[in-house]
Structures are given as structure tokens and as C-alpha cells.
Amino acid sequence: MTTLNIALVGNPNCGKTALFNLLTGSRQKVANYAGATVERKEGWFTTAGGRRVRLLDLPGAYSLNATSPDEAVTRDVCAGTYRGETPPDLLVCVADATNLRLHLRFVLEMRAIGRPVILALNMVDAARRNGMEIDLPRLQAELGMPVVATVGIRRNGACSLLEELDGALPPVPTPLPPGTDLHAMVRGILADCVTHSSPLSDRMEERLDRWVLHPVWGPVLLVVLLFFMFQAVFAWAQPLMDGIDAGMGMLGQAVGRMLPPGVIRSLIVDGVIAGAGSVVTFLPQILILFLWILVLEESGYLPRAAFLLDRFMSVAGLSGRSFIPLLSSFACAVPGIMATRTIQNPRDRLITILIAPLMTCSARLPVYTLLIGAFIPHRSIAGFLNLQGLVLFGLYAIGIGSALLVARVLRWRNTDRQEATLLMELPAYRLPNPRDLALGLWERARIFLVRVGTTIVSLTVLLWGLSSFPPPPAGAPGPAIDWSLAGRIGHLMLPVFAPLGFNWQICIALIPGLAAREVAVGALATVYSLGSGTDTDLAASQLGQMLPSHWSLATALSLLAWYVYAPQCVATLAVIRRETLSWSMVGLTAGYLFALAYAAAFLTYHIALMF
């Protein structure tokens, strides 16, 4: 039996991704479309009748009249005109049953594609709770396509769709006559097919929104949520980090005992285990940060936060549309910059791209955690606040404040706002699906561990080689690493960075850190394990304890200030080039970020010395 190619389409926030995860489980892969930084999610499954299905989850779109790269990709793939993509045999159009007035317009547009279409009416359980009764046979007759009910967050929520896929493909729906008023047609369909048994004002969403969107209590709630998110990064992760740290320490000792002293032992213990192990330790904190972001996204809170911050963002000359790309940049600036495609104003989009690297991404978290844990006392404030968590929250706040200030400066000569008043759909509140949360966290953990096993290990092994060769001459004083290529490079860089309080070991760590910020932690572990006179097997687990004896508090604070601003991520600069098609924008971003980093680190170091 041949494989059935299906494209999953629909408006944003219709539960399309939840349905995709339900159907494909872990049998999926995520990439970008060739030639476009638009996410391409593909998965496979087999129906009860034995039919093999290839499922493509397309970007959300409000219309086939594309106004963004996402919508253009969705339109072209559905039409079968996207180069390099197999034309779909069937389109499964997902619509939110609780918001049919918005979603049915796009469903009617799909009749013009010229391909078989099935409407998956998602979240029908939530619609019933809201007092909505939908006449599915009548709706099917009105739309001219099969209609099935689905619940993407339930284990058996796609049974009706799977039964439909085991049968013959439905006929191609008849296109609507030219000039049809789609809005009027949607109103007529709703009047005929949908009844409400209770007033809409009684919905729980409206009662919650009175607080969540309140001009005073709404922002207070947002700040409290973000504050506890950063507190949790330290408080929840510490036991898991201690366990991983102890495990890596024991692994280093065990491997060290198994191998005879020499180059191979040093390579494995000091290069691979000390470098990669010191980064893996921070995986729990990264996953906790992602868990919060996924929960806020799945619950429907993020669009409301964007609405709340519209007036606040206007102080920087931006709109609330910039909030979600900037919040995405807390996880990683690369998808955050890609998410700016939803901003229609080209100047607002460019400014958001330029300030996205100032958001504190998860790759900075290992560096922050290492330095905060080593130099900031682990004590409580007011009995329930963690001092280390407060410092982490402050670093995030500095990045956000700096981004708004830079945006205001970039807007200085152009105060003409072309962006229309913020209009956006507020999705229904939902309890996050544990399955989707687990898949999201697993995907992030996989990406992080693959990065550790490839980029970070490769760079730390390279750094080990530079730090180990050439060996020192016979009778040379000081650690052997001082005579190596890495030591010489670090000493050459020292005059530039000495005013910041950096030593030559920090200078070395900054170089591989350009590939990925978290590599700096592995680089420091490698350098200090080779340069210390102690048992190198323990260097990976004892790095945080070693640093206070080598650095002053002023140096640690200076390095923290450096990492708030420095664009030490080649991938971020590459995606800026791809999104803007301009090397000058890459140069501008790297230039102003390095300038801010140097100035902030210089001031922080010398002010700290004064006190």
C-alpha cells in the first residue's frame, strides 16, 4: 500500500500541533524548509487499517492571501507548488470548535485549493463545556467536505479522523463562486449549525480575563509569574544538578583509574569528561526554564501577555507583536528571530531582530549558574526568596531593560509608527497536555545533548589539544598549560581584556564560546583541569569551588556583565543574515553588542573594585 501524504493546516492556536503530536508521537522530525527559515515538522504513523501516513504540520495561517513567509509556505505546500516538497494527497484542516467564527473563513478558502479536504473540528469537548452544540452532519453539508470531531489532548481523541483516513479519499470540494462574501457565509453557517445553551458571558475565560487583562493586576501577575520562573530555575534544579555533578565526578575518577597516565587519559578525562560533563550538569535548569515557557504557551497565556505589554512596548517604539518573538528568545535567539515574521511593519521587525540577542537565552544559563553559584552566597532573603535566584532575575531584567533602551535609540530618528493597533486572537484557556509538555522537553533535551556530543565535545577536545601542546621545556617553571598554544593565545589577548579584570584563562574560554555560549563552561573546566596541580579527575565537578581561589568577585561580576551583552553565538548572527539578507545588519548587531559588553564589563569591574 502506498504512503498517504497529508498536510495538516489551520489557523494559529487551533490545536493543530497537539493533534500532530497525538497522531505521530515521537515519530517526528523538525527542520526548516529549504531556502526559508520556516519550521517544517514531519511525522509518520500507521492507521488501524494498515495505511502508512506521512503527516506534515504546516505553519499556522489566517488566509491563503499570504502576508508573511509562514503563510506563503503553507499556501504553496497546499497547492503543491513548493519546490522540493511532495504535493499532499489530502489536506486535513484543523479548526477550533470554540472559535468557529474566526476559523471557518480559512476552511472556506481551502475549497479553492483543488485537493481533497477533511475538516477536523478540534476541541469539541471544550465547545460543549461552553454550552455550544454543533450539528456535524449539517455542517458537513454546508461546507461540502467531511467533518470529524477531534480532541487533540486525549489519547483516543483522533479516532474519527483515523477511521476517515482508512477509507477512500473524499472528493475535491467545489470552489466557491468568485466574489463570495466569506464573512457573510460564515455567519449563515453558524446560524444554521451552532446553538448556544448558555450565555457566552458565563464562560470561565471571560471571568479569568477580568483579572489577567486588568490594567493593574494583569501586569502584577505577569511580573510575579516571571519572578517565580527564575526562582524555580535555581530552587527546583539544584538536587538534580547535584546528582548529575556527582555522577560526572565519579565517571571521571573511574575512567581515570582505568587508564594509565598519559595523553589518552588526559584527553578523555580533561578534554571530554571535564569539558562536556561540566555543561551537561546544567541540563535540569534549561529544562525547567523551557517547562515554564511551554506551560505559558500551551495554557493560552502568552497572547494575553503580549496584549498587556503593548502599551509598555510602545515606550520603546514597538508593539505587543514584538513580545512573543522576544519571549521566545529567552529559550534561544534563533527561533525568536525567526518568529519576527509575524510582525507586519518592516521597521518594527528589523528592530525586534536587532534586540532579540539581548534576551537572556538558555545558552547563557550555564555561565550564569556557574558564576552565581561560585560567588553569590546561597542564602534566603525575607525567609522565602533565594538570593541566587534574585541575582539571576536581575540579569534577565538588565537584558530586557537594555533591549527596550536600544529599541528606543533605534527609533529615535523615526517616530512615525506604521504598525496598526494591536489586534490578535486570544485563544481559550487550556490545561497544558502532559504529553505535549513531555515531547517538547524531550525535544529540547535531545537538541542540547546532541549539541554537547558534537559541538561542545569537538571544541573542548580542540581546546585540550591547544592547551596540551607543545609541552613545556625541561625544567620550565609554572603549569604546562602556560607554555601551550592556548596559553600563548590567552596571553596575547590579555592586554585587550585585562581592563575588564579578565585573566588569560577567561580569554581562552571566550574563543570557543563564540560557537555556543555554554562552551565557555567546558572550556574553563578543561583549562583549569590542565592548569591545576590538584587531582584532575575531580576538576569537572569542582570547577565552581575552584574559581573563587583564582578570580576576584569583581572579575566574576565583570564576566556576568560581559555575557549579558556579548553576541557570542555564531548561529544567532547567521540567522540575522538569513532573515535580513544583509551583512551590514550582522555587522551592526555584532558591533553594538560587543561595544555594550566591553563597556558594561569595564564599568562593572571598576565599580566593584571601588566597593
C-alpha positions as CSV (number, residue, x, y, z in Angstrom):
1,M,0.0,0.0,0.0
2,T,1.4,3.4,-1.0
3,T,2.1,6.1,1.6
4,L,-0.6,8.7,2.0
5,N,0.8,12.2,2.1
6,I,-1.3,14.5,4.4
7,A,-0.8,18.2,5.2
8,L,-2.1,19.5,8.5
9,V,-3.3,23.1,8.1
10,G,-5.2,25.6,10.2
11,N,-5.2,29.0,12.0
12,P,-2.7,29.5,14.8
13,N,-3.9,28.3,18.2
14,C,-6.3,25.8,16.8
15,G,-4.7,22.8,18.5
16,K,-3.0,21.6,15.3
17,T,0.3,20.8,16.9
18,A,-1.4,18.9,19.7
19,L,-3.2,16.8,17.1
20,F,0.0,16.2,15.2
21,N,1.8,15.0,18.4
22,L,-1.2,12.7,19.2
23,L,-1.0,11.1,15.8
24,T,2.7,10.8,15.4
25,G,4.0,10.6,19.0
26,S,7.8,10.6,18.9
27,R,8.0,9.5,15.3
28,Q,8.6,13.0,14.0
29,K,11.4,15.3,13.0
30,V,11.7,19.1,12.9
31,A,13.7,21.1,10.4
32,N,13.3,24.2,8.2
33,Y,12.0,24.4,4.6
34,A,14.8,24.6,2.1
35,G,15.5,28.3,1.4
36,A,13.3,29.6,4.1
37,T,13.6,29.8,7.9
38,V,10.1,28.4,8.4
39,E,9.7,25.4,10.7
40,R,9.0,22.1,8.9
41,K,7.6,19.4,11.2
42,E,7.1,15.9,9.7
43,G,5.9,12.7,11.3
44,W,4.7,9.2,10.4
45,F,2.0,6.8,11.7
46,T,0.0,3.8,10.6
47,T,-3.8,3.6,10.7
48,A,-5.7,0.6,12.1
49,G,-6.3,-0.5,8.5
50,G,-2.6,-0.7,7.9
51,R,-2.3,2.5,5.8
52,R,1.1,4.2,6.1
53,V,0.7,8.0,6.6
54,R,3.2,10.8,6.2
55,L,2.0,13.8,8.1
56,L,3.3,17.4,7.5
57,D,2.4,20.0,10.1
58,L,2.4,23.3,8.3
59,P,2.8,26.8,9.9
60,G,-0.4,28.4,11.1
61,A,-2.1,30.7,8.6
62,Y,-5.1,33.0,8.7
63,S,-5.6,33.2,5.0
64,L,-4.3,31.9,1.7
65,N,-3.6,35.6,0.7
66,A,-0.2,35.4,2.4
67,T,1.1,38.4,4.4
68,S,4.1,36.6,5.9
69,P,6.6,33.9,4.9
70,D,4.8,31.4,7.1
71,E,1.5,31.8,5.3
72,A,3.3,31.8,1.9
73,V,4.9,28.4,2.7
74,T,1.5,27.0,3.8
75,R,-0.2,28.2,0.7
76,D,2.4,26.9,-1.7
77,V,2.7,23.5,0.0
78,C,-1.1,23.0,0.0
79,A,-1.2,23.9,-3.7
80,G,1.7,21.5,-4.5
81,T,3.9,24.3,-5.9
82,Y,6.5,24.4,-3.2
83,R,9.8,23.3,-4.7
84,G,11.3,20.1,-3.2
85,E,8.1,19.2,-1.2
86,T,5.9,16.3,-2.2
87,P,2.3,17.6,-3.1
88,P,-0.2,16.4,-0.4
89,D,-2.8,13.8,-1.3
90,L,-5.1,15.2,1.3
91,L,-5.5,18.3,3.4
92,V,-6.7,18.0,7.0
93,C,-7.9,21.4,8.0
94,V,-8.0,21.8,11.8
95,A,-10.4,24.3,13.3
96,D,-11.0,25.3,16.9
97,A,-14.6,24.4,17.7
98,T,-14.8,27.1,20.3
99,N,-14.0,29.8,17.9
100,L,-15.6,28.9,14.6
101,R,-16.4,32.4,13.6
102,L,-12.7,33.0,13.0
103,H,-11.6,29.6,11.8
104,L,-14.4,28.8,9.3
105,R,-13.3,31.6,7.0
106,F,-10.0,29.8,6.4
107,V,-11.8,26.5,5.9
108,L,-13.9,28.0,3.2
109,E,-10.8,29.3,1.4
110,M,-9.4,25.7,1.4
111,R,-12.2,24.8,-1.1
112,A,-10.3,26.7,-3.8
113,I,-7.0,24.7,-3.4
114,G,-8.3,21.8,-5.7
115,R,-7.4,19.0,-3.3
116,P,-9.5,16.7,-1.1
117,V,-10.1,18.3,2.3
118,I,-11.2,16.9,5.7
119,L,-12.2,19.3,8.4
120,A,-11.0,18.2,11.9
121,L,-13.2,20.1,14.4
122,N,-10.8,20.2,17.3
123,M,-11.6,20.9,21.0
124,V,-15.2,19.8,20.7
125,D,-15.1,18.9,24.4
126,A,-14.3,22.5,25.3
127,A,-17.1,23.7,23.0
128,R,-19.6,21.5,24.8
129,R,-18.5,22.9,28.2
130,N,-19.0,26.4,26.8
131,G,-22.6,25.5,26.0
132,M,-22.1,25.0,22.2
133,E,-23.9,22.4,20.3
134,I,-22.6,21.8,16.7
135,D,-24.7,19.9,14.2
136,L,-21.8,18.0,12.4
137,P,-23.9,16.4,9.5
138,R,-25.4,19.8,8.7
139,L,-22.0,21.5,8.9
140,Q,-20.6,18.9,6.6
141,A,-23.3,19.5,4.0
142,E,-22.8,23.3,4.3
143,L,-19.0,23.1,3.8
144,G,-19.0,20.4,1.1
145,M,-16.3,18.3,2.9
146,P,-16.2,15.6,5.6
147,V,-16.2,16.9,9.1
148,V,-14.9,14.8,12.1
149,A,-14.7,15.7,15.8
150,T,-11.3,15.5,17.5
151,V,-9.8,16.3,20.9
152,G,-6.0,16.6,20.4
153,I,-5.1,16.3,24.1
154,R,-6.9,13.0,24.7
155,R,-5.3,9.6,24.0
156,N,-8.3,8.5,21.7
157,G,-9.2,11.9,20.6
158,A,-8.4,11.3,16.9
159,C,-10.4,8.0,16.4
160,S,-12.9,9.6,14.0
161,L,-10.2,11.1,11.9
162,L,-8.3,7.8,11.7
163,E,-11.4,6.0,10.6
164,E,-11.9,8.6,7.8
165,L,-8.3,8.1,6.7
166,D,-8.8,4.3,6.3
167,G,-11.5,4.9,3.7
168,A,-11.3,6.3,0.2
169,L,-10.2,9.9,-0.3
170,P,-13.1,12.4,-0.2
171,P,-14.0,14.2,-3.5
172,V,-12.4,17.6,-4.2
173,P,-14.8,20.2,-2.8
174,T,-16.4,22.6,-5.3
175,P,-14.8,26.0,-5.3
176,L,-17.0,28.9,-4.2
177,P,-18.1,31.4,-6.9
178,P,-15.8,34.4,-7.4
179,G,-16.7,37.3,-5.2
180,T,-18.4,35.3,-2.4
181,D,-18.6,37.2,0.8
182,L,-16.9,34.7,3.1
183,H,-17.8,36.5,6.3
184,A,-21.5,36.6,5.4
185,M,-21.3,32.9,4.5
186,V,-19.6,32.1,7.9
187,R,-22.4,33.9,9.7
188,G,-25.0,31.9,7.9
189,I,-23.3,28.6,8.6
190,L,-23.0,29.4,12.3
191,A,-26.7,30.4,12.5
192,D,-27.7,27.1,10.9
193,C,-25.3,24.7,12.6
194,V,-24.4,26.0,16.0
195,T,-26.6,26.7,19.0
196,H,-25.7,28.0,22.5
197,S,-27.4,26.6,25.6
198,S,-25.8,29.1,27.9
199,P,-24.7,32.8,27.6
200,L,-21.2,33.4,26.3
201,S,-20.6,35.8,29.2
202,D,-20.7,32.9,31.6
203,R,-17.6,31.3,30.1
204,M,-14.7,30.8,32.5
205,E,-12.4,32.5,30.1
206,E,-14.2,35.8,30.5
207,R,-14.0,35.7,34.3
208,L,-10.3,34.9,34.2
209,D,-9.6,37.6,31.7
210,R,-11.1,40.2,34.0
211,W,-8.1,39.6,36.2
212,V,-5.4,38.5,33.7
213,L,-6.1,41.5,31.4
214,H,-6.7,44.0,34.2
215,P,-4.6,47.2,33.6
216,V,-3.2,46.9,37.2
217,W,-3.4,43.3,38.3
218,G,-2.6,41.9,34.9
219,P,1.0,43.3,34.8
220,V,1.4,42.4,38.5
221,L,0.5,38.8,37.7
222,L,2.9,38.7,34.8
223,V,5.8,40.0,36.9
224,V,5.1,37.5,39.6
225,L,5.0,34.6,37.1
226,L,8.3,35.6,35.6
227,F,9.9,36.2,39.0
228,F,8.9,32.7,40.3
229,M,10.0,31.2,37.0
230,F,13.6,32.4,37.6
231,Q,13.4,31.4,41.3
232,A,12.4,27.9,40.2
233,V,15.4,27.6,37.8
234,F,17.6,27.5,40.9
235,A,15.4,26.1,43.6
236,W,14.0,23.1,41.6
237,A,17.1,22.2,39.7
238,Q,19.7,22.1,42.5
239,P,19.0,18.4,43.6
240,L,19.1,17.2,40.0
241,M,22.2,19.2,39.2
242,D,24.0,17.8,42.3
243,G,23.2,14.3,41.2
244,I,24.5,14.8,37.7
245,D,27.5,16.6,39.0
246,A,28.3,13.7,41.4
247,G,27.8,11.2,38.6
248,M,30.2,13.0,36.2
249,G,32.7,13.3,39.0
250,M,32.6,9.6,39.7
251,L,32.8,8.9,36.0
252,G,35.9,11.0,35.7
253,Q,37.5,9.1,38.6
254,A,36.5,5.7,37.3
255,V,37.9,6.4,33.8
256,G,41.0,7.9,35.3
257,R,41.7,4.8,37.3
258,M,41.2,2.5,34.3
259,L,43.7,4.3,32.1
260,P,47.4,4.7,32.6
261,P,48.8,8.2,32.9
262,G,49.5,9.8,29.6
263,V,48.0,11.6,26.6
264,I,45.0,9.3,26.2
265,R,44.0,9.6,29.8
266,S,44.3,13.4,29.7
267,L,42.3,13.6,26.5
268,I,39.4,11.6,27.9
269,V,39.3,12.9,31.4
270,D,40.4,16.5,31.0
271,G,39.1,17.0,27.4
272,V,35.9,15.1,27.0
273,I,34.6,14.4,30.6
274,A,35.7,17.7,32.2
275,G,34.5,19.8,29.2
276,A,31.2,18.1,28.3
277,G,30.4,17.0,31.8
278,S,30.5,20.5,33.2
279,V,27.9,21.6,30.6
280,V,25.6,18.6,31.0
281,T,25.3,19.5,34.7
282,F,23.1,22.5,33.7
283,L,20.5,20.5,31.7
284,P,17.9,20.5,34.6
285,Q,17.9,24.3,34.7
286,I,17.5,24.6,31.0
287,L,14.6,22.1,31.0
288,I,12.9,23.9,33.9
289,L,13.1,27.2,32.0
290,F,11.6,25.5,28.9
291,L,8.9,23.9,31.0
292,W,7.7,27.3,32.2
293,I,7.7,28.7,28.7
294,L,5.8,25.7,27.3
295,V,3.2,25.9,30.1
296,L,2.6,29.6,29.5
297,E,2.3,28.9,25.7
298,E,0.1,25.8,26.0
299,S,-2.2,27.5,28.5
300,G,-3.1,30.4,26.2
301,Y,-1.4,33.0,28.4
302,L,1.3,34.3,26.1
303,P,-1.0,36.2,23.7
304,R,-2.6,37.9,26.7
305,A,0.8,38.8,28.0
306,A,1.5,40.4,24.5
307,F,-1.7,42.4,24.8
308,L,-0.8,43.5,28.3
309,L,2.6,44.7,27.2
310,D,1.5,46.5,24.1
311,R,1.5,49.9,25.9
312,F,4.7,49.1,27.7
313,M,6.4,48.1,24.4
314,S,5.2,51.4,22.9
315,V,7.7,53.2,25.2
316,A,10.4,51.6,23.1
317,G,8.6,52.4,19.8
318,L,7.4,48.8,19.4
319,S,4.1,47.0,19.6
320,G,2.9,44.0,21.6
321,R,3.6,41.9,18.5
322,S,7.3,42.0,19.4
323,F,6.7,40.4,22.8
324,I,6.3,36.8,21.7
325,P,9.4,36.8,19.5
326,L,11.4,38.4,22.3
327,L,10.0,35.9,24.9
328,S,10.9,33.0,22.5
329,S,14.5,34.4,22.6
330,F,14.7,33.6,26.3
331,A,14.8,29.9,25.1
332,C,17.0,30.7,22.0
333,A,17.5,33.8,19.9
334,V,17.4,31.8,16.7
335,P,13.7,30.8,16.8
336,G,12.9,34.1,18.4
337,I,14.4,36.0,15.4
338,M,12.5,33.6,13.1
339,A,9.3,34.4,15.0
340,T,9.5,38.1,14.0
341,R,8.0,37.1,10.6
342,T,4.6,37.7,12.2
343,I,5.4,41.5,12.6
344,Q,4.0,43.2,9.5
345,N,5.8,46.6,9.9
346,P,9.3,46.0,8.3
347,R,11.0,48.5,10.7
348,D,9.5,47.0,13.8
349,R,10.5,43.6,12.6
350,L,14.1,44.8,12.0
351,I,14.4,46.4,15.4
352,T,13.0,43.3,17.1
353,I,15.6,41.2,15.3
354,L,18.4,43.5,16.4
355,I,17.4,43.5,20.0
356,A,16.5,39.8,20.3
357,P,20.1,38.8,21.2
358,L,19.8,40.9,24.3
359,M,17.2,38.5,25.7
360,T,18.9,36.0,28.1
361,C,18.9,32.7,26.2
362,S,19.2,29.3,27.8
363,A,22.8,29.0,26.5
364,R,23.8,31.8,28.9
365,L,22.3,29.9,31.8
366,P,25.2,27.5,32.4
367,V,27.6,30.5,32.6
368,Y,25.3,32.5,34.9
369,T,24.7,29.4,37.1
370,L,28.4,28.6,37.4
371,L,29.4,32.2,38.4
372,I,26.4,32.8,40.6
373,G,26.8,29.5,42.4
374,A,30.5,30.2,42.9
375,F,30.4,33.8,44.1
376,I,26.9,34.6,45.4
377,P,26.1,33.2,48.8
378,H,23.3,30.5,48.9
379,R,21.0,32.2,51.5
380,S,17.4,33.3,51.8
381,I,16.0,36.8,51.8
382,A,12.9,37.5,53.8
383,G,12.7,33.9,54.6
384,F,11.5,32.6,51.2
385,L,13.4,34.4,48.4
386,N,16.7,32.8,47.1
387,L,19.5,35.3,46.8
388,Q,21.0,33.5,43.9
389,G,17.6,33.5,42.2
390,L,17.3,37.2,42.8
391,V,20.6,37.8,41.0
392,L,19.5,35.6,38.1
393,F,16.3,37.6,37.9
394,G,18.3,40.8,37.9
395,L,20.5,39.6,35.0
396,Y,17.3,38.9,32.9
397,A,15.9,42.2,33.9
398,I,19.0,44.1,32.8
399,G,18.9,42.3,29.4
400,I,15.2,43.3,29.0
401,G,15.8,46.9,30.0
402,S,18.8,47.2,27.7
403,A,16.8,45.8,24.8
404,L,14.0,48.4,25.3
405,L,16.6,51.2,25.5
406,V,18.3,50.1,22.4
407,A,15.0,49.9,20.6
408,R,14.1,53.4,21.7
409,V,17.5,54.6,20.4
410,L,17.0,52.9,17.0
411,R,13.6,54.5,16.8
412,W,14.9,57.9,17.7
413,R,15.0,59.3,14.2
414,N,11.8,57.6,13.1
415,T,8.9,58.1,15.4
416,D,6.3,57.5,12.7
417,R,4.5,54.3,13.8
418,Q,3.2,52.4,10.8
419,E,2.1,49.4,12.8
420,A,-1.6,49.2,13.2
421,T,-3.4,49.0,16.5
422,L,-2.6,45.6,18.0
423,L,-5.4,43.1,17.1
424,M,-4.8,39.5,17.9
425,E,-6.8,36.4,18.7
426,L,-7.0,35.4,22.4
427,P,-7.2,31.6,22.5
428,A,-9.2,29.8,25.1
429,Y,-7.5,28.9,28.3
430,R,-6.4,25.3,28.3
431,L,-4.8,22.9,30.8
432,P,-1.4,22.1,29.2
433,N,-1.3,18.5,27.9
434,P,1.3,16.5,29.8
435,R,2.1,14.5,26.6
436,D,2.9,17.7,24.7
437,L,4.9,19.1,27.5
438,A,6.9,15.9,27.7
439,L,7.5,15.8,23.9
440,G,8.6,19.5,24.0
441,L,11.0,18.9,26.9
442,W,12.4,15.7,25.3
443,E,13.0,17.5,22.0
444,R,14.9,20.3,23.8
445,A,16.9,17.8,25.9
446,R,17.8,15.9,22.7
447,I,18.9,19.0,20.9
448,F,21.0,20.0,24.0
449,L,22.6,16.6,24.4
450,V,23.3,16.3,20.6
451,R,25.0,19.7,20.8
452,V,27.0,18.6,23.8
453,G,28.0,15.4,22.0
454,T,29.0,17.2,18.8
455,T,29.9,20.9,19.0
456,I,30.9,21.1,22.7
457,V,32.9,17.9,22.8
458,S,34.6,18.8,19.5
459,L,35.6,22.3,20.7
460,T,36.7,21.1,24.1
461,V,38.9,18.4,22.6
462,L,40.3,21.0,20.2
463,L,41.0,23.3,23.2
464,W,42.5,20.4,25.1
465,G,44.9,19.9,22.2
466,L,45.8,23.6,22.1
467,S,46.2,23.6,25.9
468,S,48.4,20.4,26.0
469,F,50.8,21.1,23.1
470,P,53.6,21.9,22.7
471,P,54.8,20.5,26.1
472,P,57.0,22.8,28.2
473,P,60.8,22.6,28.0
474,A,62.6,20.6,30.6
475,G,62.7,22.3,34.0
476,A,60.3,25.1,32.9
477,P,58.6,26.8,35.9
478,G,54.8,27.1,36.2
479,P,52.0,24.9,34.9
480,A,52.5,23.2,31.5
481,I,49.5,25.0,30.0
482,D,51.3,28.3,30.2
483,W,53.7,27.1,27.5
484,S,51.0,25.7,25.2
485,L,49.4,27.3,22.2
486,A,46.3,28.1,24.1
487,G,48.4,29.7,26.9
488,R,50.2,31.9,24.4
489,I,46.9,32.9,22.6
490,G,45.4,33.8,26.0
491,H,48.4,35.9,27.0
492,L,48.3,37.7,23.6
493,M,44.6,38.6,24.2
494,L,45.3,39.7,27.8
495,P,46.2,43.4,27.1
496,V,42.8,43.9,25.5
497,F,40.7,42.2,28.2
498,A,42.8,43.0,31.3
499,P,41.0,46.3,31.9
500,L,37.8,44.2,32.4
501,G,39.5,42.1,35.1
502,F,39.7,39.0,32.8
503,N,42.7,36.7,33.1
504,W,44.2,34.7,30.2
505,Q,42.1,31.6,31.1
506,I,38.9,33.6,30.5
507,C,40.3,35.0,27.3
508,I,40.8,31.4,26.0
509,A,37.3,30.4,27.0
510,L,35.8,33.4,25.1
511,I,37.1,32.0,21.7
512,P,35.3,28.6,21.6
513,G,32.4,30.3,23.3
514,L,31.7,32.1,20.0
515,A,30.3,28.9,18.6
516,A,28.0,28.4,21.6
517,R,27.9,30.4,24.8
518,E,27.7,27.3,27.0
519,V,31.0,26.0,25.6
520,A,32.8,28.6,27.7
521,V,32.0,26.5,30.8
522,G,33.5,23.4,29.3
523,A,36.5,25.4,28.1
524,L,37.1,26.8,31.6
525,A,36.8,23.2,33.1
526,T,39.4,22.0,30.5
527,V,41.8,24.9,31.1
528,Y,41.7,24.7,34.9
529,S,41.9,20.9,35.0
530,L,45.1,21.0,32.9
531,G,46.5,24.0,34.8
532,S,45.7,23.0,38.3
533,G,48.1,21.0,40.4
534,T,45.2,19.0,42.0
535,D,43.7,15.7,41.0
536,T,42.4,16.5,37.5
537,D,39.7,13.7,37.8
538,L,37.7,16.0,40.0
539,A,38.0,19.2,38.0
540,A,34.7,18.9,36.2
541,S,32.7,18.6,39.5
542,Q,34.9,21.1,41.4
543,L,35.0,23.9,38.9
544,G,32.6,26.1,40.9
545,Q,34.7,25.5,44.0
546,M,38.0,26.3,42.2
547,L,37.0,29.6,40.7
548,P,36.9,31.8,43.9
549,S,40.5,30.9,44.6
550,H,41.5,32.1,41.1
551,W,39.2,35.1,40.5
552,S,38.1,38.1,42.5
553,L,34.4,38.9,42.9
554,A,34.9,41.9,40.7
555,T,36.1,39.6,37.9
556,A,33.1,37.3,38.2
557,L,30.7,40.2,38.1
558,S,32.5,41.7,35.1
559,L,32.2,38.4,33.2
560,L,28.5,38.2,34.1
561,A,28.1,41.7,32.6
562,W,30.0,40.7,29.5
563,Y,27.7,37.7,28.9
564,V,24.6,39.9,29.3
565,Y,25.5,41.7,26.1
566,A,28.2,39.8,24.1
567,P,26.9,38.2,20.9
568,Q,28.9,35.0,21.5
569,C,26.7,32.8,19.2
570,V,27.5,32.4,15.6
571,A,24.1,30.7,14.9
572,T,22.4,33.9,16.0
573,L,24.4,36.1,13.6
574,A,23.8,33.6,10.8
575,V,20.0,33.7,11.2
576,I,20.1,37.5,11.3
577,R,21.9,37.4,7.9
578,R,19.3,34.9,6.6
579,E,16.3,36.9,7.9
580,T,17.6,40.4,6.8
581,L,19.6,39.4,3.8
582,S,22.1,42.0,4.9
583,W,25.7,41.6,6.1
584,S,25.6,45.2,7.3
585,M,22.9,44.2,9.8
586,V,25.0,41.4,11.0
587,G,28.0,43.8,11.4
588,L,25.8,46.4,13.2
589,T,24.4,43.8,15.6
590,A,27.8,42.3,16.4
591,G,29.4,45.7,16.7
592,Y,26.9,47.3,19.1
593,L,26.7,44.2,21.2
594,F,30.4,43.9,21.6
595,A,30.7,47.6,22.4
596,L,28.0,47.3,25.1
597,A,29.6,44.1,26.5
598,Y,33.0,45.8,26.8
599,A,31.6,49.0,28.3
600,A,29.4,47.1,30.8
601,A,32.2,44.7,31.9
602,F,34.6,47.6,32.3
603,L,32.3,49.7,34.4
604,T,31.2,46.7,36.5
605,Y,34.7,45.7,37.2
606,H,36.0,49.1,38.3
607,I,32.8,49.9,40.3
608,A,33.1,46.6,42.1
609,L,36.8,47.3,42.9
610,M,35.7,50.6,44.5
611,F,33.4,48.8,46.9
